[in-house]
Amino acid sequence: MKLDNIMNGKSYFGGPLDPEISSLLEDAAIHFSDTGKALSSLLEAREKAPYALAVFFSLYKFYFYKNQLDLAEKTVRESLFEAAYQGGFPVEPALVETTGNPCFLDPSSPHYFYLFSSKALSFILLRQGRIDEAQSLLSELSRLDPSDRVGSSVIRDYLKGATKGASLDSVH
């Protein structure tokens, strides 16, 4: 899943977007190198569509790629609350049960978005050097997504490298 696909309205999360919101996300992608302009478009999209999962995704990815990890973490945590609310399940990973629930397999569902964003949070935590928290979340993701549909095994591999002394700065 590519950032520009989400930011230009080709949403995998939450289904199609209102054309105005799609336009704002596309504008943010086009002007990504102009941080102020891109952020302005993203914040306007969030103001106009505060519950759109694709907007949350675009915003936390933007913050991550701009190395604003605290804002990326805050935004991804907000997105987890929203996804859990929309999906009607608890926000705490330890309380979530995915077995037998096909919604967690549907990339357009808030359930899948929750898993995907949990993976993103684990990566943010890893980049912040919060190894134990990242490891704990990745353990929950192994339970929630045993077939690794959202690709959290990639983050687990980075974590293994980090605990062996590899630099986290090279991880993007």
C-alpha positions in Angstrom: 0.0 0.0 0.0 1.6 3.3 -1.1 1.2 6.6 0.7 0.4 8.4 -2.5 -2.4 5.9 -3.2 -4.1 6.8 0.0 -3.3 10.5 -0.1 -4.7 10.9 -3.6 -8.0 9.3 -2.7 -7.4 5.7 -3.9 -8.4 4.6 -0.5 -8.0 1.1 0.9 -9.3 2.1 4.3 -13.0 3.0 4.8 -14.0 2.9 1.2 -14.3 5.8 -1.3 -13.8 9.3 -0.1 -15.8 12.4 -0.8 -14.3 14.1 -3.8 -13.4 17.2 -1.8 -11.4 15.1 0.7 -9.8 13.1 -2.1 -8.7 16.4 -3.6 -7.2 17.6 -0.4 -5.3 14.3 0.1 -4.1 14.5 -3.5 -2.9 18.1 -2.9 -1.0 17.0 0.1 0.7 14.2 -1.8 1.6 16.6 -4.7 3.0 19.2 -2.3 4.7 16.7 0.1 8.0 18.5 -0.1 6.3 21.8 0.9 5.6 20.7 4.5 3.4 23.7 5.3 1.2 23.4 2.2 0.9 19.6 2.5 0.1 19.8 6.2 -2.5 22.5 5.6 -4.3 20.2 3.1 -4.2 17.3 5.5 -5.5 19.3 8.5 -8.3 20.7 6.3 -9.2 17.2 5.2 -9.2 16.1 8.9 -11.4 19.0 9.8 -13.9 18.2 7.0 -13.8 14.4 7.5 -12.8 13.9 11.1 -13.7 10.2 11.1 -12.3 9.2 7.7 -9.7 6.4 8.3 -7.9 7.3 5.1 -7.3 10.8 6.4 -5.9 9.5 9.7 -3.6 7.2 7.7 -2.4 10.0 5.5 -1.8 12.3 8.4 0.1 9.8 10.5 2.2 8.7 7.5 3.0 12.3 6.7 4.2 12.9 10.3 6.2 9.8 10.2 7.9 10.6 6.9 8.6 14.2 8.2 10.3 12.5 11.3 7.7 14.0 13.6 7.4 10.8 15.5 5.5 12.2 18.5 2.8 13.6 16.3 2.8 10.4 14.2 2.3 8.4 17.4 -0.5 10.6 18.7 -2.3 10.5 15.3 -2.0 6.7 15.0 -3.3 6.2 18.5 -6.3 8.4 17.6 -6.8 6.3 14.5 -6.9 3.1 16.6 -9.6 4.6 18.8 -11.6 5.6 15.8 -11.2 2.2 14.0 -12.2 0.4 17.2 -15.2 2.6 17.5 -16.3 2.2 13.9 -15.7 -1.6 14.1 -17.5 -2.0 17.5 -14.6 -3.7 19.3 -12.3 -2.7 22.2 -9.3 -0.5 21.4 -7.0 -2.4 23.7 -5.2 -5.2 21.6 -5.3 -7.7 24.4 -9.2 -7.5 24.4 -9.6 -7.8 20.7 -10.6 -11.2 19.2 -10.1 -11.7 15.5 -10.8 -15.5 15.2 -13.8 -16.2 13.1 -14.4 -12.5 12.3 -14.1 -12.0 8.5 -14.1 -8.2 8.9 -10.4 -8.4 10.0 -9.6 -9.8 6.5 -11.3 -7.0 4.6 -8.8 -4.2 3.7 -11.6 -1.7 3.5 -12.8 -2.4 7.0 -12.0 -0.5 10.2 -11.0 -3.9 11.6 -8.2 -4.3 9.1 -7.3 -0.7 9.4 -6.9 -1.3 13.2 -4.4 -4.1 12.5 -2.5 -2.1 9.9 -2.3 1.0 12.2 -1.2 -1.2 15.1 1.7 -2.3 12.9 2.4 1.4 12.1 2.4 2.2 15.8 4.8 -0.7 16.5 7.2 0.8 13.9 6.9 4.3 15.4 7.6 2.9 18.8 10.6 1.1 17.4 11.9 4.3 15.8 11.5 6.1 19.1 13.7 3.5 20.8 10.8 2.1 22.8 11.8 -1.5 22.1 9.8 -3.1 24.9 6.5 -1.4 23.9 7.1 -2.2 20.2 7.8 -5.8 21.1 4.7 -6.1 23.2 2.5 -4.7 20.5 4.1 -7.0 17.9 3.3 -10.0 20.1 -0.3 -8.9 20.2 -0.3 -8.5 16.4 1.1 -12.0 16.0 -2.0 -13.3 17.9 -4.4 -11.0 16.2 -3.0 -11.5 12.7 -1.5 -15.0 12.7 -1.3 -15.1 8.9 0.5 -11.8 8.8 -1.8 -10.1 6.4 -0.7 -6.6 7.4 3.0 -7.5 7.3 4.0 -7.0 10.9 6.7 -9.7 10.4 8.7 -7.0 8.6 8.7 -4.8 11.8 9.5 -7.9 13.9 12.6 -8.4 11.7 13.6 -4.8 12.2 13.2 -5.2 15.9 15.5 -8.3 15.8 18.1 -6.1 14.1 17.6 -3.3 16.6 18.1 -5.6 19.5 21.3 -6.8 17.8 22.7 -3.2 17.7 21.6 -2.1 14.2 20.9 1.6 13.7 17.2 2.5 13.8 18.0 5.6 11.8 18.4 3.5 8.6 14.9 2.1 9.1 12.2 3.9 7.0 
